[in-house]
Amino acid sequence: MILQSHDLVKSFGGVTAINHLSLEVEKGTVFGIIGPNGSGKTTFFNLVTGMYPVTSGKVTFNDRAITGLRPHQIAELGIGRTFQIPAPFTKMTVLENVMVSTFIRTSSLRESRKMAWEILERVRLDEKGNTLVANVTLEDRKRLELARALGTRPTLLLLDEVMAGLTPSEVKGAIELIRSLRTGELTIIVVEHIMDVILSLCDRIAVLDYGEKIAEDVPDQIVNNKEVIRAYLGDRYSARH
């Protein structure tokens, strides 16, 4: 397993956001995490990446305990992530934004520029490389957020609602893009509210509710799980599948 959480707990004062959560993510797979708003999905990402300290439990990455490490140390080990709301450097170009992220892997300006162009080609954003970020669309900013995460050269990529706010045609393009990233060298964990996206991309799905895992299975089983239907999907969605 590339990532494991063991009995993970995160409390904010008297509120428990993650409640004894144990997950295992197999290398080379796409793993989905779904659940209602406030169920702990982004909090889990923040614990994995060191943005929040763990209350109890631990996280291991490639069999190494990473609990307590700082975000830059975890990124250096090979975990990259996107954020729900992109926050690029708007006074810099698209290319320069990606270059910033590559400096975790190189101190060479020439190598950084080369890496950034390759990543922009990979996410189909190379034609906008010299454009100021302030002048690009939301779809382009979402792709840029993905490009900046890839700039750290992760082996595990955490995608936090990268399709939120996109049109149906843009979502379709984003699905194709994520599929193109899938290789044996890159494992992906996806948090997303668009169920058709999750079902089409993921090998396994975990469902959170009030910080607890209420189900984990392959997509076909998740959509027919009574507890998942009650807590999240609703009968009408399940009936369509």
N, C-alpha and C positions, 0 to 999 in steps of 0.2 A: 504494500500500500504506500502511495506517495504522501498522503495526509491522513492523520488520525486525530480525532478529538476524544479525550478520555474523561467522561464524567464532568464535563465543562460547566461551570457556573459563573454567571456575571450578575451582580446585584448593584443597583444604583440606589443607595439609601435602603428604603424598605421595599423597593420594587425589584423583583427578580426577572431580568430580561432573557437570560439563558439559564435553563434549569436542568442540570445533569444531562447535558447533551453529549452523546457519543456517536461519532460518524467515522466511516472509513471510505476513502476515495481511492480507487484503483488507478494505477498509472496508465496514461494513454486514453482515458475515458472522458466523456462529458457527463458531469454529475449536476443534477438540477436541485435547487432548493426553492420550495414554494411555501406559501402560507399567507394568512391575512396580514394587513398592515399592523405593525407592532408585534409581530410574532417572533422577532429576534434574528431575522435573516441578515440584515446589515450589521447588527451587533456581532454576529458570528464572524463575519468578514473582518470586523475591527479587532476582534480578539486574535484571529489567525495572523493578522498583519502587524500586531503590536501597537495598534492605535489606542486600544484600551487595555489596562491591566486585567488579568484574570483574577476572579475572586477565589476560585478553587478549580481543581482539575488541571489538565495539561493538554497541550497540542504538540504532536510530533510531525516532523516533515522529513521524509526519507530516513525514518527511524531515529532522527535526532530531535531531542526535546527543544522546542523554540520558545516555550513559555518564559516570559520575562525579558526576551530580547527586544531591542529597539527596532522601530520600523525599517530603518536603513540597513540594519544587520539582517533582518528577515528578507528584505529585497535582494541583498547581496547573495543570500543562499539560493534564491531562485523563485521567489513568490512575487508575482506582479498583480496589480489590481486596477480596476477602474472605479469611479465614483458615480453615484446617481446623478449628481449635478456637475457637469464638466466645469472646471475652473482653470482654463488655459491662460497663458500670458498673452493678453489680447493685443499688446503693443509690439509683439514679436510675430514673425512669420510662422506658418505651419511647420516648415522645416526646422526652424530654430527651436520651437517647442519640443519637437521630438529629440533634437540633439541634446537638450538639457537632460533628458532621461537616460541617454546613452552614456553619460559621463560616470555612471556607476560601474561601467565595464571598461572604459578606456579614458586615458588622459590626453589622447591625441585628437586635435581638432579635425585633422584630415580623416581619421578613422571614424570619428563621431559623425561627420557629414556623410560619409559613405554609408554607414549603418542606417542613418536616418532616411536617406533616399531609398534604400532597399526596403525599409519598413513601410514608407509611404506608398511604394509600388505594391507592396503586399496587401495593403488595406485600400488600394485603389484611390489614393489621395495625392499621387505624385504631381498631377496637373495643378494642384493648389499649393504646391510646396513653397512658392515665393510670395504667396498671398498673406496679407496680415490677417491674423485670426479674427480680428474685429469685423472683417468683411465676409466671413464664411457663414454658411447656413447651419441650422441645428444638426442636420444629418451629418455635415462635414465635421462639426465639433464632436459628435459622438464617435466618428471614425478616428478623429485626432486623439480622443481620450483612449481609444483602443491602441492607437499607434504609440502613444506615450508609455502605456503599460508594456507593450512589446519591446520598447527601447531598452528596458532593463534586462532583456533576454531571459525571461522567466521559463521555468519548466512547469510551473503551476500558475495558471492565469485565473483570477477571480473577476467575473463580470457582473457588475451590480446594476441591473436594469438598464442595459445599454440601448434598449429599444424604446424606452419610455418617451412619449411625445412624437414618435415617428408616424408617418402615414403608412397605410397598408403596403403600398409599393416599396416604401423605404424599409419597412420591416422585412419584406421578402428579400431585399438586397442584403440586409444585415444578416439574415439567416444563412444565405449563400456564403457570405464572407466568413462567418464563424466556422462553417463547415470546411472552408478552404484552409483554415488555420489548424484543423485537427490533424495531428500527426502523432506517431508513437512517442515523439519527444516532448510534446506539449499536452498537459492535462488541463482541463477546463472545468471550473465550477461556475454555474450560471444561476443567478437570482433573477427571476423575471415574473411579472404578473400575467403576461400574455401566454395562456396555457397552450395554445397551438404551437407557439415557439418552443416551449419546454418539451412538449411531447415529440416534436419533430427532431430535436437536437440531442436529447439526453438518453444515456444508457440506463441510468438509474435516477430516481427522484426521491428526495427526502421531504417530508411535509412537517412544518413547524406550526405549533399553535401555543400561544402564551409561553414561548421559550422552550417548549418541550417537543421532542420528536414523536409525532403520533402515527407515522407510517414511513416506511422506506421500501421501495420495490421498483420493478420495471414499469415503464409508462402505462402499458395496458392494464396492469393490476391497480395502479394508483387511481386511475379514473373510475374504477369500479369499487373502490374501497369505501365502505359505508361511513367510516369515521372521517375520511377526507371529504366526502360529499357533504356531510353535516357541517364540518368546520370551515370549508373553503369553497368547494366547487359548486354545490347546489345541485338539486335533482335535474334541473333543465339541462345543465351542461353535460352531466353524465349520460342523460338519455340520448344525446347526439352521438355518443360514442358506444 
